[in-house]
Amino acid sequence: MSEDKVQVLNLIIKDIFKGVTSDEILEIEYAITPAGKFPKALRIGESLLPVSDIVQVKQEAQYLQESYLWKLMVKRIQYIAQLNACNRAKSDEDLIFGKAMLYSIEQIEDVLKTIREFEVQKVEKKEKVKKENG
């Protein structure tokens, strides 16, 4: 496939085929305080996760990403998707599907990373510091 065709295909995949993004799966809600803007909650779809659930999903996200099974599956999906998109593709649709599989894995990994890095107590800590100093 020519370089021009690949560039056009990438634009189509990005701009026309509206894949699910990590922002559509997971939303961070922020608290605005005099000390600044801080993450306060996670929302998955219509569900606002209470702090107790955030603690649990953080642990689950870490366990999932560190699990041997997860790493094997992701590596295998990435390998097959890349192989199918580049070497076995018989049509442009094959290339698009392979790229979509890789994109989906990236979005899932991004959601897991965001959950793992979410700081549950940030708002409370900043407000407590302000009260002690104020």
C-alpha positions in Angstrom: 0.0 0.0 0.0 1.4 3.4 -0.9 2.4 6.0 1.7 -0.3 8.4 0.5 -2.9 5.7 0.9 -1.7 4.9 4.4 -1.9 8.6 5.4 -5.4 8.9 4.0 -6.4 5.7 5.8 -5.0 7.0 9.1 -7.0 10.2 8.7 -10.1 8.2 8.0 -9.7 5.9 11.0 -9.0 8.9 13.3 -11.6 11.4 12.0 -14.4 9.4 10.3 -14.6 6.2 12.3 -15.4 7.4 15.7 -13.8 4.8 18.0 -14.5 4.7 21.7 -12.0 6.9 23.5 -10.7 6.5 27.1 -12.4 9.8 27.9 -15.8 8.4 26.9 -15.2 5.4 29.2 -13.8 7.2 32.2 -14.4 10.8 33.3 -12.6 12.5 36.0 -14.6 15.0 38.0 -12.8 18.0 39.5 -13.3 20.1 42.6 -12.6 23.8 42.2 -11.2 25.2 45.5 -9.3 28.4 46.3 -6.2 26.3 46.3 -6.8 25.1 42.7 -8.5 22.4 40.6 -8.2 18.9 42.0 -9.6 15.5 40.9 -12.3 14.4 43.3 -14.2 11.6 41.7 -14.3 9.0 38.8 -17.3 8.5 36.7 -17.7 5.4 34.5 -20.6 5.9 32.2 -23.5 7.1 34.4 -21.9 5.7 37.6 -20.2 8.0 39.9 -17.8 5.9 41.9 -17.8 6.5 45.7 -14.4 6.7 47.4 -14.6 3.1 48.6 -15.2 1.9 45.0 -12.4 4.0 43.7 -10.0 2.3 46.2 -11.2 -1.1 45.0 -11.0 -0.3 41.2 -7.5 1.2 41.7 -6.4 -2.1 43.2 -8.2 -4.1 40.5 -6.7 -2.0 37.7 -3.2 -2.5 39.1 -3.7 -6.2 39.5 -5.1 -6.5 36.0 -2.3 -4.6 34.3 0.3 -6.5 36.3 -1.2 -9.9 35.8 0.6 -12.4 33.6 -2.6 -13.3 31.8 -3.3 -9.6 30.9 0.2 -9.1 29.5 0.0 -12.3 27.5 -3.3 -11.4 26.0 -2.4 -7.8 25.1 0.9 -8.9 23.6 -0.8 -11.5 21.5 -3.6 -9.2 20.4 -1.1 -6.6 19.4 1.0 -9.1 17.5 -1.9 -10.6 15.6 -3.4 -7.2 14.8 -0.1 -5.9 13.5 0.5 -9.0 11.5 -3.0 -9.0 10.0 -2.9 -5.3 9.3 0.6 -5.3 7.7 1.3 -8.7 6.3 -2.0 -10.5 5.8 -4.2 -7.7 4.8 -6.1 -8.5 1.6 -8.1 -5.3 1.7 -8.1 -1.8 3.2 -10.8 -3.1 5.6 -8.3 -5.6 7.0 -5.8 -2.8 7.7 -8.5 -0.7 9.3 -9.6 -3.5 11.5 -6.1 -4.3 12.6 -5.5 -0.6 13.5 -8.8 -0.5 15.3 -7.8 -3.5 17.5 -4.5 -1.7 18.4 -6.4 1.5 19.1 -8.8 -0.4 21.4 -6.0 -1.9 23.4 -4.5 1.6 23.8 -7.7 3.0 25.1 -8.2 0.2 27.6 -4.6 0.6 28.8 -5.2 4.4 29.1 -8.3 3.9 31.3 -6.4 1.4 33.5 -3.5 3.9 33.9 -5.8 6.8 34.7 -7.5 4.7 37.4 -4.2 3.5 38.9 -2.8 7.1 39.0 -6.0 8.7 40.4 -5.4 10.2 43.8 -8.5 9.7 46.0 -7.5 12.0 48.8 -6.1 15.0 46.9 -9.0 17.4 47.7 -9.2 16.5 51.3 -5.4 16.9 51.7 -5.3 20.3 50.0 -8.2 21.6 52.0 -6.7 20.3 55.3 -3.4 22.0 54.6 -5.2 25.2 53.8 -7.1 25.1 57.1 -3.9 24.4 59.1 -2.1 27.3 57.4 -5.1 29.7 57.3 
